[in-house]
Amino acid sequence: MNKHLTSFSIIFLGICIFLGSWFISQSLKSERVIKTQEAQFRYELISPNDTNIIIFNKQSGEYWRKFIEPNEGPADWEKEISPISTSSK
């Protein structure tokens, strides 16, 4: 009888360890997916007209604007202060 109880205890412990490690791996996997999705959609490219391009950072509220003159060479990017930004950077 004691031999069967020991075997049952070892099998039960193995199943508990397996289920516990599976639950932990699933929770870590879901956290990585959420962080990846947040980083993936952080920036947005906006073209309000033919002469301006804006890159908007949704997380901080900052944006960069580039003026493109028709039939001209490249222009420089300018960092603008967002009207909705609360930081004083």
N, C-alpha and C positions, 0 to 999 in steps of 0.2 A: 504494500500500500504506500509506503514511504517513497519507493522508487517512482511510482506513478505521479505522486504529488511534486516531486522534484522536476520531472520531465515537463509537467504541465506549467510549473512556475517559470522554467526556462523559456518555453514557447511563448507564454504570456508576456514575459519581459521583452523578448525579441519583437513581438508584434507592437508593443508600446513604444519601443525605441524607433521602429520603422515608421509608425504613424506620426510620432512627434517630429522626427526629422523631415517628413514629407510636409507637415503643416508649416514648419519654419521655412522650408525652401519655397513654398507657394507664397507666403507673405512677403519674402524678400523679392521674389520675381514681380509681384504686383507693384511694389514701391518703385522698382526700376522703370516699369512701363509708364507710370504716372509722371515721374521726373523727366523721362525722355519726351513725352508728349508736351509737357510744359515748355521745355527748351526748344522744341521743334517749331512752335507757333509764337515765339517771342517777338520776332521782327515782322513788319509788314511793309511791302513796297507799294507806294501810292503815287499815281501819276495824275495830278489834278488837271493838267493841261499839256500842251505840246512842248512847253519850254521849262517845265519844272518836274523834278523827281524828288520824292520824299521817302526816306526810310524811317519808320516809326518803331520805337522800342516800346512794346506794350507793357513791359514789366516796370520800367522806370519812368515812362512818360517823355523821354527825350526823343528828339528827331533830328535828322540831318537832311538838309535841302541842297539840291544842286540845280543851278540855273543853266539851261542849255540854250544857247543862242542858235537860231536857225542858220545853217550853212557856215558854222564856225567850228573851231577846234574845241578840245576838252576844257571844261571849267572846273574849279575847285569845289570840294564839298565844304559846306559851312554848317557848324553845329549851332542849332537854334535853341533858345530857352522855351520850354513848353509852358503854355498858359495853365495847364492842369498839374504840373509838377509841384510838389510840396517841398522838395529839397532845394537847398541854396548852393548847389555845386556850380 
